[in-house]
Amino acid sequence: MGVYDQVKTAFQDIIAPELHAIRGDIRVLDHRIVGLDQKIDSLRNELVSEIRRLDTRIDGVDRELRTAIDLRERLAALEARRPA
């Protein structure tokens, strides 16, 4: 058997099975990455939903605060017009 055949046999006996195992590991990692992507997307959607909810709440508080300030200004104007 020549050197070429020995190298070829060594490659087939040693390296090829390792490459096959590595391909399997890569497939497993690909599946895990897909799973993590799905989890990240889910968490992102939850976060966006929570941000929108808080934004709506802040808008409500802002309206209430503006109403309170407006009422306070009107009350102050009425008190200023009232004779002492």
PDB file of N, CA, C and O in Angstrom, chain B, residues numbered from 101:
ATOM      1  N   MET B 101       0.844  -1.158   0.000  1.00  0.00           N
ATOM      2  CA  MET B 101       0.000   0.000   0.000  1.00  0.00           C
ATOM      3  C   MET B 101       0.902   1.237   0.000  1.00  0.00           C
ATOM      4  O   MET B 101       1.871   1.325   0.755  1.00  0.00           O
ATOM      5  N   GLY B 102       0.546   2.205  -0.887  1.00  0.00           N
ATOM      6  CA  GLY B 102       1.352   3.405  -1.013  1.00  0.00           C
ATOM      7  C   GLY B 102       1.006   4.434   0.052  1.00  0.00           C
ATOM      8  O   GLY B 102       0.065   4.272   0.829  1.00  0.00           O
ATOM      9  N   VAL B 103       1.797   5.488   0.059  1.00  0.00           N
ATOM     10  CA  VAL B 103       1.609   6.566   1.032  1.00  0.00           C
ATOM     11  C   VAL B 103       0.227   7.196   0.868  1.00  0.00           C
ATOM     12  O   VAL B 103      -0.452   7.494   1.850  1.00  0.00           O
ATOM     13  N   TYR B 104      -0.174   7.393  -0.371  1.00  0.00           N
ATOM     14  CA  TYR B 104      -1.490   7.983  -0.638  1.00  0.00           C
ATOM     15  C   TYR B 104      -2.597   7.128  -0.027  1.00  0.00           C
ATOM     16  O   TYR B 104      -3.500   7.641   0.635  1.00  0.00           O
ATOM     17  N   ASP B 105      -2.516   5.847  -0.253  1.00  0.00           N
ATOM     18  CA  ASP B 105      -3.529   4.938   0.284  1.00  0.00           C
ATOM     19  C   ASP B 105      -3.518   4.923   1.810  1.00  0.00           C
ATOM     20  O   ASP B 105      -4.574   4.826   2.436  1.00  0.00           O
ATOM     21  N   GLN B 106      -2.341   5.016   2.405  1.00  0.00           N
ATOM     22  CA  GLN B 106      -2.244   5.041   3.868  1.00  0.00           C
ATOM     23  C   GLN B 106      -2.883   6.311   4.439  1.00  0.00           C
ATOM     24  O   GLN B 106      -3.613   6.276   5.429  1.00  0.00           O
ATOM     25  N   VAL B 107      -2.583   7.428   3.779  1.00  0.00           N
ATOM     26  CA  VAL B 107      -3.156   8.703   4.224  1.00  0.00           C
ATOM     27  C   VAL B 107      -4.673   8.677   4.054  1.00  0.00           C
ATOM     28  O   VAL B 107      -5.420   9.129   4.921  1.00  0.00           O
ATOM     29  N   LYS B 108      -5.107   8.138   2.915  1.00  0.00           N
ATOM     30  CA  LYS B 108      -6.539   8.051   2.639  1.00  0.00           C
ATOM     31  C   LYS B 108      -7.233   7.166   3.678  1.00  0.00           C
ATOM     32  O   LYS B 108      -8.300   7.516   4.182  1.00  0.00           O
ATOM     33  N   THR B 109      -6.642   6.052   3.986  1.00  0.00           N
ATOM     34  CA  THR B 109      -7.204   5.135   4.973  1.00  0.00           C
ATOM     35  C   THR B 109      -7.223   5.785   6.355  1.00  0.00           C
ATOM     36  O   THR B 109      -8.206   5.670   7.086  1.00  0.00           O
ATOM     37  N   ALA B 110      -6.139   6.463   6.707  1.00  0.00           N
ATOM     38  CA  ALA B 110      -6.067   7.147   8.002  1.00  0.00           C
ATOM     39  C   ALA B 110      -7.146   8.223   8.086  1.00  0.00           C
ATOM     40  O   ALA B 110      -7.806   8.389   9.112  1.00  0.00           O
ATOM     41  N   PHE B 111      -7.304   8.939   6.992  1.00  0.00           N
ATOM     42  CA  PHE B 111      -8.340   9.977   6.962  1.00  0.00           C
ATOM     43  C   PHE B 111      -9.721   9.363   7.173  1.00  0.00           C
ATOM     44  O   PHE B 111     -10.515   9.858   7.973  1.00  0.00           O
ATOM     45  N   GLN B 112      -9.990   8.303   6.463  1.00  0.00           N
ATOM     46  CA  GLN B 112     -11.298   7.653   6.560  1.00  0.00           C
ATOM     47  C   GLN B 112     -11.521   7.025   7.935  1.00  0.00           C
ATOM     48  O   GLN B 112     -12.641   7.023   8.446  1.00  0.00           O
ATOM     49  N   ASP B 113     -10.469   6.501   8.522  1.00  0.00           N
ATOM     50  CA  ASP B 113     -10.601   5.822   9.813  1.00  0.00           C
ATOM     51  C   ASP B 113     -10.621   6.780  11.005  1.00  0.00           C
ATOM     52  O   ASP B 113     -11.290   6.519  12.005  1.00  0.00           O
ATOM     53  N   ILE B 114      -9.897   7.872  10.897  1.00  0.00           N
ATOM     54  CA  ILE B 114      -9.737   8.759  12.055  1.00  0.00           C
ATOM     55  C   ILE B 114     -10.511  10.069  11.893  1.00  0.00           C
ATOM     56  O   ILE B 114     -11.309  10.440  12.754  1.00  0.00           O
ATOM     57  N   ILE B 115     -10.271  10.750  10.802  1.00  0.00           N
ATOM     58  CA  ILE B 115     -10.816  12.098  10.646  1.00  0.00           C
ATOM     59  C   ILE B 115     -12.285  12.085  10.231  1.00  0.00           C
ATOM     60  O   ILE B 115     -13.075  12.876  10.747  1.00  0.00           O
ATOM     61  N   ALA B 116     -12.661  11.208   9.319  1.00  0.00           N
ATOM     62  CA  ALA B 116     -14.044  11.187   8.829  1.00  0.00           C
ATOM     63  C   ALA B 116     -15.063  10.963   9.953  1.00  0.00           C
ATOM     64  O   ALA B 116     -16.072  11.668   9.989  1.00  0.00           O
ATOM     65  N   PRO B 117     -14.845  10.012  10.873  1.00  0.00           N
ATOM     66  CA  PRO B 117     -15.814   9.855  11.975  1.00  0.00           C
ATOM     67  C   PRO B 117     -15.898  11.097  12.871  1.00  0.00           C
ATOM     68  O   PRO B 117     -16.969  11.456  13.360  1.00  0.00           O
ATOM     69  N   GLU B 118     -14.758  11.736  13.071  1.00  0.00           N
ATOM     70  CA  GLU B 118     -14.746  12.960  13.877  1.00  0.00           C
ATOM     71  C   GLU B 118     -15.543  14.063  13.188  1.00  0.00           C
ATOM     72  O   GLU B 118     -16.300  14.790  13.832  1.00  0.00           O
ATOM     73  N   LEU B 119     -15.366  14.180  11.868  1.00  0.00           N
ATOM     74  CA  LEU B 119     -16.134  15.172  11.116  1.00  0.00           C
ATOM     75  C   LEU B 119     -17.632  14.886  11.216  1.00  0.00           C
ATOM     76  O   LEU B 119     -18.439  15.806  11.353  1.00  0.00           O
ATOM     77  N   HIS B 120     -17.988  13.630  11.147  1.00  0.00           N
ATOM     78  CA  HIS B 120     -19.393  13.242  11.274  1.00  0.00           C
ATOM     79  C   HIS B 120     -19.934  13.630  12.657  1.00  0.00           C
ATOM     80  O   HIS B 120     -21.050  14.136  12.772  1.00  0.00           O
ATOM     81  N   ALA B 121     -19.143  13.392  13.688  1.00  0.00           N
ATOM     82  CA  ALA B 121     -19.545  13.754  15.055  1.00  0.00           C
ATOM     83  C   ALA B 121     -19.676  15.268  15.197  1.00  0.00           C
ATOM     84  O   ALA B 121     -20.600  15.764  15.843  1.00  0.00           O
ATOM     85  N   ILE B 122     -18.750  15.989  14.590  1.00  0.00           N
ATOM     86  CA  ILE B 122     -18.797  17.453  14.641  1.00  0.00           C
ATOM     87  C   ILE B 122     -20.054  17.964  13.938  1.00  0.00           C
ATOM     88  O   ILE B 122     -20.701  18.896  14.417  1.00  0.00           O
ATOM     89  N   ARG B 123     -20.398  17.356  12.808  1.00  0.00           N
ATOM     90  CA  ARG B 123     -21.625  17.753  12.101  1.00  0.00           C
ATOM     91  C   ARG B 123     -22.851  17.536  12.990  1.00  0.00           C
ATOM     92  O   ARG B 123     -23.764  18.361  13.018  1.00  0.00           O
ATOM     93  N   GLY B 124     -22.856  16.430  13.704  1.00  0.00           N
ATOM     94  CA  GLY B 124     -23.960  16.172  14.636  1.00  0.00           C
ATOM     95  C   GLY B 124     -24.024  17.226  15.732  1.00  0.00           C
ATOM     96  O   GLY B 124     -25.101  17.700  16.093  1.00  0.00           O
ATOM     97  N   ASP B 125     -22.855  17.588  16.258  1.00  0.00           N
ATOM     98  CA  ASP B 125     -22.805  18.630  17.288  1.00  0.00           C
ATOM     99  C   ASP B 125     -23.312  19.960  16.741  1.00  0.00           C
ATOM    100  O   ASP B 125     -24.022  20.695  17.427  1.00  0.00           O
ATOM    101  N   ILE B 126     -22.942  20.256  15.513  1.00  0.00           N
ATOM    102  CA  ILE B 126     -23.387  21.503  14.883  1.00  0.00           C
ATOM    103  C   ILE B 126     -24.906  21.503  14.727  1.00  0.00           C
ATOM    104  O   ILE B 126     -25.552  22.524  14.960  1.00  0.00           O
ATOM    105  N   ARG B 127     -25.478  20.366  14.335  1.00  0.00           N
ATOM    106  CA  ARG B 127     -26.939  20.275  14.212  1.00  0.00           C
ATOM    107  C   ARG B 127     -27.620  20.525  15.557  1.00  0.00           C
ATOM    108  O   ARG B 127     -28.623  21.234  15.636  1.00  0.00           O
ATOM    109  N   VAL B 128     -27.062  19.935  16.609  1.00  0.00           N
ATOM    110  CA  VAL B 128     -27.619  20.143  17.954  1.00  0.00           C
ATOM    111  C   VAL B 128     -27.540  21.621  18.332  1.00  0.00           C
ATOM    112  O   VAL B 128     -28.498  22.187  18.859  1.00  0.00           O
ATOM    113  N   LEU B 129     -26.392  22.239  18.059  1.00  0.00           N
ATOM    114  CA  LEU B 129     -26.231  23.662  18.364  1.00  0.00           C
ATOM    115  C   LEU B 129     -27.187  24.518  17.547  1.00  0.00           C
ATOM    116  O   LEU B 129     -27.728  25.502  18.052  1.00  0.00           O
ATOM    117  N   ASP B 130     -27.399  24.151  16.286  1.00  0.00           N
ATOM    118  CA  ASP B 130     -28.358  24.884  15.453  1.00  0.00           C
ATOM    119  C   ASP B 130     -29.752  24.837  16.069  1.00  0.00           C
ATOM    120  O   ASP B 130     -30.452  25.849  16.107  1.00  0.00           O
ATOM    121  N   HIS B 131     -30.153  23.666  16.551  1.00  0.00           N
ATOM    122  CA  HIS B 131     -31.470  23.539  17.182  1.00  0.00           C
ATOM    123  C   HIS B 131     -31.545  24.373  18.462  1.00  0.00           C
ATOM    124  O   HIS B 131     -32.567  24.997  18.747  1.00  0.00           O
ATOM    125  N   ARG B 132     -30.471  24.376  19.213  1.00  0.00           N
ATOM    126  CA  ARG B 132     -30.454  25.176  20.441  1.00  0.00           C
ATOM    127  C   ARG B 132     -30.535  26.662  20.117  1.00  0.00           C
ATOM    128  O   ARG B 132     -31.230  27.417  20.797  1.00  0.00           O
ATOM    129  N   ILE B 133     -29.827  27.075  19.083  1.00  0.00           N
ATOM    130  CA  ILE B 133     -29.852  28.480  18.672  1.00  0.00           C
ATOM    131  C   ILE B 133     -31.259  28.878  18.244  1.00  0.00           C
ATOM    132  O   ILE B 133     -31.734  29.958  18.595  1.00  0.00           O
ATOM    133  N   VAL B 134     -31.923  28.011  17.488  1.00  0.00           N
ATOM    134  CA  VAL B 134     -33.307  28.288  17.078  1.00  0.00           C
ATOM    135  C   VAL B 134     -34.194  28.435  18.316  1.00  0.00           C
ATOM    136  O   VAL B 134     -35.022  29.342  18.387  1.00  0.00           O
ATOM    137  N   GLY B 135     -34.018  27.547  19.281  1.00  0.00           N
ATOM    138  CA  GLY B 135     -34.792  27.633  20.521  1.00  0.00           C
ATOM    139  C   GLY B 135     -34.528  28.930  21.271  1.00  0.00           C
ATOM    140  O   GLY B 135     -35.455  29.560  21.779  1.00  0.00           O
ATOM    141  N   LEU B 136     -33.261  29.326  21.338  1.00  0.00           N
ATOM    142  CA  LEU B 136     -32.917  30.580  22.012  1.00  0.00           C
ATOM    143  C   LEU B 136     -33.483  31.780  21.263  1.00  0.00           C
ATOM    144  O   LEU B 136     -33.951  32.735  21.882  1.00  0.00           O
ATOM    145  N   ASP B 137     -33.441  31.735  19.937  1.00  0.00           N
ATOM    146  CA  ASP B 137     -34.038  32.808  19.138  1.00  0.00           C
ATOM    147  C   ASP B 137     -35.523  32.949  19.446  1.00  0.00           C
ATOM    148  O   ASP B 137     -36.038  34.061  19.565  1.00  0.00           O
ATOM    149  N   GLN B 138     -36.203  31.821  19.572  1.00  0.00           N
ATOM    150  CA  GLN B 138     -37.633  31.852  19.885  1.00  0.00           C
ATOM    151  C   GLN B 138     -37.873  32.429  21.276  1.00  0.00           C
ATOM    152  O   GLN B 138     -38.801  33.212  21.477  1.00  0.00           O
ATOM    153  N   LYS B 139     -37.037  32.042  22.230  1.00  0.00           N
ATOM    154  CA  LYS B 139     -37.176  32.583  23.586  1.00  0.00           C
ATOM    155  C   LYS B 139     -36.923  34.087  23.597  1.00  0.00           C
ATOM    156  O   LYS B 139     -37.646  34.842  24.246  1.00  0.00           O
ATOM    157  N   ILE B 140     -35.894  34.514  22.876  1.00  0.00           N
ATOM    158  CA  ILE B 140     -35.569  35.939  22.811  1.00  0.00           C
ATOM    159  C   ILE B 140     -36.718  36.709  22.175  1.00  0.00           C
ATOM    160  O   ILE B 140     -37.096  37.775  22.659  1.00  0.00           O
ATOM    161  N   ASP B 141     -37.276  36.172  21.088  1.00  0.00           N
ATOM    162  CA  ASP B 141     -38.417  36.828  20.443  1.00  0.00           C
ATOM    163  C   ASP B 141     -39.600  36.929  21.399  1.00  0.00           C
ATOM    164  O   ASP B 141     -40.273  37.958  21.456  1.00  0.00           O
ATOM    165  N   SER B 142     -39.848  35.871  22.139  1.00  0.00           N
ATOM    166  CA  SER B 142     -40.950  35.870  23.099  1.00  0.00           C
ATOM    167  C   SER B 142     -40.724  36.920  24.188  1.00  0.00           C
ATOM    168  O   SER B 142     -41.631  37.680  24.526  1.00  0.00           O
ATOM    169  N   LEU B 143     -39.515  36.952  24.729  1.00  0.00           N
ATOM    170  CA  LEU B 143     -39.200  37.937  25.765  1.00  0.00           C
ATOM    171  C   LEU B 143     -39.275  39.357  25.220  1.00  0.00           C
ATOM    172  O   LEU B 143     -39.729  40.274  25.905  1.00  0.00           O
ATOM    173  N   ARG B 144     -38.825  39.527  23.985  1.00  0.00           N
ATOM    174  CA  ARG B 144     -38.891  40.840  23.357  1.00  0.00           C
ATOM    175  C   ARG B 144     -40.341  41.290  23.220  1.00  0.00           C
ATOM    176  O   ARG B 144     -40.671  42.440  23.510  1.00  0.00           O
ATOM    177  N   ASN B 145     -41.197  40.386  22.781  1.00  0.00           N
ATOM    178  CA  ASN B 145     -42.615  40.720  22.645  1.00  0.00           C
ATOM    179  C   ASN B 145     -43.236  41.062  23.997  1.00  0.00           C
ATOM    180  O   ASN B 145     -44.036  41.993  24.100  1.00  0.00           O
ATOM    181  N   GLU B 146     -42.869  40.311  25.029  1.00  0.00           N
ATOM    182  CA  GLU B 146     -43.367  40.611  26.374  1.00  0.00           C
ATOM    183  C   GLU B 146     -42.890  41.982  26.835  1.00  0.00           C
ATOM    184  O   GLU B 146     -43.654  42.751  27.418  1.00  0.00           O
ATOM    185  N   LEU B 147     -41.625  42.280  26.571  1.00  0.00           N
ATOM    186  CA  LEU B 147     -41.058  43.561  26.978  1.00  0.00           C
ATOM    187  C   LEU B 147     -41.736  44.716  26.245  1.00  0.00           C
ATOM    188  O   LEU B 147     -42.067  45.733  26.855  1.00  0.00           O
ATOM    189  N   VAL B 148     -41.941  44.562  24.946  1.00  0.00           N
ATOM    190  CA  VAL B 148     -42.619  45.601  24.167  1.00  0.00           C
ATOM    191  C   VAL B 148     -44.033  45.813  24.698  1.00  0.00           C
ATOM    192  O   VAL B 148     -44.489  46.949  24.824  1.00  0.00           O
ATOM    193  N   SER B 149     -44.721  44.727  25.006  1.00  0.00           N
ATOM    194  CA  SER B 149     -46.072  44.816  25.550  1.00  0.00           C
ATOM    195  C   SER B 149     -46.072  45.551  26.889  1.00  0.00           C
ATOM    196  O   SER B 149     -46.928  46.402  27.135  1.00  0.00           O
ATOM    197  N   GLU B 150     -45.127  45.226  27.736  1.00  0.00           N
ATOM    198  CA  GLU B 150     -45.034  45.876  29.047  1.00  0.00           C
ATOM    199  C   GLU B 150     -44.698  47.357  28.892  1.00  0.00           C
ATOM    200  O   GLU B 150     -45.240  48.193  29.614  1.00  0.00           O
ATOM    201  N   ILE B 151     -43.819  47.683  27.966  1.00  0.00           N
ATOM    202  CA  ILE B 151     -43.464  49.089  27.722  1.00  0.00           C
ATOM    203  C   ILE B 151     -44.695  49.857  27.250  1.00  0.00           C
ATOM    204  O   ILE B 151     -44.936  50.980  27.695  1.00  0.00           O
ATOM    205  N   ARG B 152     -45.469  49.261  26.357  1.00  0.00           N
ATOM    206  CA  ARG B 152     -46.691  49.921  25.872  1.00  0.00           C
ATOM    207  C   ARG B 152     -47.686  50.126  27.014  1.00  0.00           C
ATOM    208  O   ARG B 152     -48.325  51.173  27.112  1.00  0.00           O
ATOM    209  N   ARG B 153     -47.810  49.113  27.876  1.00  0.00           N
ATOM    210  CA  ARG B 153     -48.720  49.235  29.013  1.00  0.00           C
ATOM    211  C   ARG B 153     -48.289  50.376  29.926  1.00  0.00           C
ATOM    212  O   ARG B 153     -49.114  51.179  30.362  1.00  0.00           O
ATOM    213  N   LEU B 154     -46.988  50.441  30.210  1.00  0.00           N
ATOM    214  CA  LEU B 154     -46.482  51.512  31.069  1.00  0.00           C
ATOM    215  C   LEU B 154     -46.626  52.873  30.399  1.00  0.00           C
ATOM    216  O   LEU B 154     -46.920  53.868  31.061  1.00  0.00           O
ATOM    217  N   ASP B 155     -46.419  52.912  29.102  1.00  0.00           N
ATOM    218  CA  ASP B 155     -46.568  54.156  28.353  1.00  0.00           C
ATOM    219  C   ASP B 155     -48.008  54.669  28.458  1.00  0.00           C
ATOM    220  O   ASP B 155     -48.239  55.863  28.648  1.00  0.00           O
ATOM    221  N   THR B 156     -48.959  53.764  28.335  1.00  0.00           N
ATOM    222  CA  THR B 156     -50.369  54.131  28.469  1.00  0.00           C
ATOM    223  C   THR B 156     -50.659  54.641  29.877  1.00  0.00           C
ATOM    224  O   THR B 156     -51.384  55.618  30.065  1.00  0.00           O
ATOM    225  N   ARG B 157     -50.085  53.971  30.843  1.00  0.00           N
ATOM    226  CA  ARG B 157     -50.278  54.386  32.236  1.00  0.00           C
ATOM    227  C   ARG B 157     -49.680  55.766  32.493  1.00  0.00           C
ATOM    228  O   ARG B 157     -50.290  56.600  33.161  1.00  0.00           O
ATOM    229  N   ILE B 158     -48.495  55.999  31.964  1.00  0.00           N
ATOM    230  CA  ILE B 158     -47.843  57.301  32.128  1.00  0.00           C
ATOM    231  C   ILE B 158     -48.678  58.388  31.466  1.00  0.00           C
ATOM    232  O   ILE B 158     -48.822  59.482  32.012  1.00  0.00           O
ATOM    233  N   ASP B 159     -49.230  58.094  30.289  1.00  0.00           N
ATOM    234  CA  ASP B 159     -50.097  59.065  29.616  1.00  0.00           C
ATOM    235  C   ASP B 159     -51.302  59.410  30.487  1.00  0.00           C
ATOM    236  O   ASP B 159     -51.701  60.572  30.564  1.00  0.00           O
ATOM    237  N   GLY B 160     -51.882  58.403  31.143  1.00  0.00           N
ATOM    238  CA  GLY B 160     -53.013  58.648  32.041  1.00  0.00           C
ATOM    239  C   GLY B 160     -52.632  59.521  33.219  1.00  0.00           C
ATOM    240  O   GLY B 160     -53.368  60.438  33.584  1.00  0.00           O
ATOM    241  N   VAL B 161     -51.489  59.242  33.810  1.00  0.00           N
ATOM    242  CA  VAL B 161     -51.008  60.044  34.941  1.00  0.00           C
ATOM    243  C   VAL B 161     -50.724  61.465  34.475  1.00  0.00           C
ATOM    244  O   VAL B 161     -51.003  62.424  35.195  1.00  0.00           O
ATOM    245  N   ASP B 162     -50.171  61.606  33.277  1.00  0.00           N
ATOM    246  CA  ASP B 162     -49.881  62.926  32.716  1.00  0.00           C
ATOM    247  C   ASP B 162     -51.174  63.732  32.554  1.00  0.00           C
ATOM    248  O   ASP B 162     -51.225  64.913  32.897  1.00  0.00           O
ATOM    249  N   ARG B 163     -52.220  63.081  32.026  1.00  0.00           N
ATOM    250  CA  ARG B 163     -53.510  63.769  31.871  1.00  0.00           C
ATOM    251  C   ARG B 163     -54.065  64.205  33.224  1.00  0.00           C
ATOM    252  O   ARG B 163     -54.536  65.332  33.377  1.00  0.00           O
ATOM    253  N   GLU B 164     -54.005  63.307  34.199  1.00  0.00           N
ATOM    254  CA  GLU B 164     -54.501  63.642  35.537  1.00  0.00           C
ATOM    255  C   GLU B 164     -53.710  64.795  36.144  1.00  0.00           C
ATOM    256  O   GLU B 164     -54.284  65.686  36.771  1.00  0.00           O
ATOM    257  N   LEU B 165     -52.404  64.778  35.959  1.00  0.00           N
ATOM    258  CA  LEU B 165     -51.555  65.833  36.502  1.00  0.00           C
ATOM    259  C   LEU B 165     -51.864  67.166  35.836  1.00  0.00           C
ATOM    260  O   LEU B 165     -51.953  68.193  36.509  1.00  0.00           O
ATOM    261  N   ARG B 166     -52.028  67.156  34.525  1.00  0.00           N
ATOM    262  CA  ARG B 166     -52.362  68.399  33.815  1.00  0.00           C
ATOM    263  C   ARG B 166     -53.725  68.929  34.264  1.00  0.00           C
ATOM    264  O   ARG B 166     -53.901  70.137  34.420  1.00  0.00           O
ATOM    265  N   THR B 167     -54.678  68.036  34.469  1.00  0.00           N
ATOM    266  CA  THR B 167     -55.998  68.445  34.952  1.00  0.00           C
ATOM    267  C   THR B 167     -55.885  69.060  36.341  1.00  0.00           C
ATOM    268  O   THR B 167     -56.495  70.094  36.615  1.00  0.00           O
ATOM    269  N   ALA B 168     -55.113  68.435  37.212  1.00  0.00           N
ATOM    270  CA  ALA B 168     -54.929  68.950  38.573  1.00  0.00           C
ATOM    271  C   ALA B 168     -54.257  70.316  38.547  1.00  0.00           C
ATOM    272  O   ALA B 168     -54.649  71.215  39.292  1.00  0.00           O
ATOM    273  N   ILE B 169     -53.257  70.478  37.701  1.00  0.00           N
ATOM    274  CA  ILE B 169     -52.565  71.768  37.598  1.00  0.00           C
ATOM    275  C   ILE B 169     -53.529  72.827  37.071  1.00  0.00           C
ATOM    276  O   ILE B 169     -53.557  73.951  37.572  1.00  0.00           O
ATOM    277  N   ASP B 170     -54.316  72.468  36.064  1.00  0.00           N
ATOM    278  CA  ASP B 170     -55.287  73.404  35.496  1.00  0.00           C
ATOM    279  C   ASP B 170     -56.309  73.826  36.553  1.00  0.00           C
ATOM    280  O   ASP B 170     -56.632  75.008  36.676  1.00  0.00           O
ATOM    281  N   LEU B 171     -56.812  72.856  37.311  1.00  0.00           N
ATOM    282  CA  LEU B 171     -57.767  73.181  38.375  1.00  0.00           C
ATOM    283  C   LEU B 171     -57.137  74.078  39.435  1.00  0.00           C
ATOM    284  O   LEU B 171     -57.767  75.017  39.922  1.00  0.00           O
ATOM    285  N   ARG B 172     -55.914  73.788  39.778  1.00  0.00           N
ATOM    286  CA  ARG B 172     -55.204  74.597  40.785  1.00  0.00           C
ATOM    287  C   ARG B 172     -55.031  76.029  40.285  1.00  0.00           C
ATOM    288  O   ARG B 172     -55.190  76.979  41.052  1.00  0.00           O
ATOM    289  N   GLU B 173     -54.706  76.186  38.999  1.00  0.00           N
ATOM    290  CA  GLU B 173     -54.543  77.525  38.434  1.00  0.00           C
ATOM    291  C   GLU B 173     -55.879  78.268  38.415  1.00  0.00           C
ATOM    292  O   GLU B 173     -55.932  79.462  38.712  1.00  0.00           O
ATOM    293  N   ARG B 174     -56.949  77.567  38.069  1.00  0.00           N
ATOM    294  CA  ARG B 174     -58.275  78.199  38.068  1.00  0.00           C
ATOM    295  C   ARG B 174     -58.678  78.613  39.484  1.00  0.00           C
ATOM    296  O   ARG B 174     -59.202  79.706  39.699  1.00  0.00           O
ATOM    297  N   LEU B 175     -58.427  77.729  40.435  1.00  0.00           N
ATOM    298  CA  LEU B 175     -58.746  78.035  41.827  1.00  0.00           C
ATOM    299  C   LEU B 175     -57.951  79.244  42.309  1.00  0.00           C
ATOM    300  O   LEU B 175     -58.490  80.115  42.991  1.00  0.00           O
ATOM    301  N   ALA B 176     -56.686  79.294  41.959  1.00  0.00           N
ATOM    302  CA  ALA B 176     -55.848  80.429  42.358  1.00  0.00           C
ATOM    303  C   ALA B 176     -56.369  81.716  41.730  1.00  0.00           C
ATOM    304  O   ALA B 176     -56.365  82.766  42.372  1.00  0.00           O
ATOM    305  N   ALA B 177     -56.821  81.639  40.468  1.00  0.00           N
ATOM    306  CA  ALA B 177     -57.364  82.829  39.805  1.00  0.00           C
ATOM    307  C   ALA B 177     -58.651  83.283  40.485  1.00  0.00           C
ATOM    308  O   ALA B 177     -58.861  84.481  40.676  1.00  0.00           O
ATOM    309  N   LEU B 178     -59.513  82.334  40.853  1.00  0.00           N
ATOM    310  CA  LEU B 178     -60.752  82.695  41.548  1.00  0.00           C
ATOM    311  C   LEU B 178     -60.463  83.298  42.917  1.00  0.00           C
ATOM    312  O   LEU B 178     -61.106  84.269  43.315  1.00  0.00           O
ATOM    313  N   GLU B 179     -59.510  82.734  43.632  1.00  0.00           N
ATOM    314  CA  GLU B 179     -59.151  83.266  44.950  1.00  0.00           C
ATOM    315  C   GLU B 179     -58.564  84.663  44.830  1.00  0.00           C
ATOM    316  O   GLU B 179     -58.764  85.502  45.709  1.00  0.00           O
ATOM    317  N   ALA B 180     -57.844  84.913  43.751  1.00  0.00           N
ATOM    318  CA  ALA B 180     -57.241  86.231  43.556  1.00  0.00           C
ATOM    319  C   ALA B 180     -58.320  87.274  43.262  1.00  0.00           C
ATOM    320  O   ALA B 180     -58.159  88.441  43.617  1.00  0.00           O
ATOM    321  N   ARG B 181     -59.419  86.867  42.617  1.00  0.00           N
ATOM    322  CA  ARG B 181     -60.493  87.808  42.274  1.00  0.00           C
ATOM    323  C   ARG B 181     -61.424  88.073  43.455  1.00  0.00           C
ATOM    324  O   ARG B 181     -62.141  89.073  43.465  1.00  0.00           O
ATOM    325  N   ARG B 182     -61.418  87.203  44.431  1.00  0.00           N
ATOM    326  CA  ARG B 182     -62.308  87.338  45.583  1.00  0.00           C
ATOM    327  C   ARG B 182     -61.812  88.464  46.491  1.00  0.00           C
ATOM    328  O   ARG B 182     -60.619  88.567  46.778  1.00  0.00           O
ATOM    329  N   PRO B 183     -62.740  89.299  46.935  1.00  0.00           N
ATOM    330  CA  PRO B 183     -62.299  90.375  47.840  1.00  0.00           C
ATOM    331  C   PRO B 183     -61.860  89.804  49.194  1.00  0.00           C
ATOM    332  O   PRO B 183     -62.411  88.825  49.698  1.00  0.00           O
ATOM    333  N   ALA B 184     -60.885  90.434  49.730  1.00  0.00           N
ATOM    334  CA  ALA B 184     -60.327  89.950  50.987  1.00  0.00           C
ATOM    335  C   ALA B 184     -61.116  90.300  52.176  1.00  0.00           C
ATOM    336  O   ALA B 184     -60.740  89.944  53.293  1.00  0.00           O
TER     337      ALA B 184
END
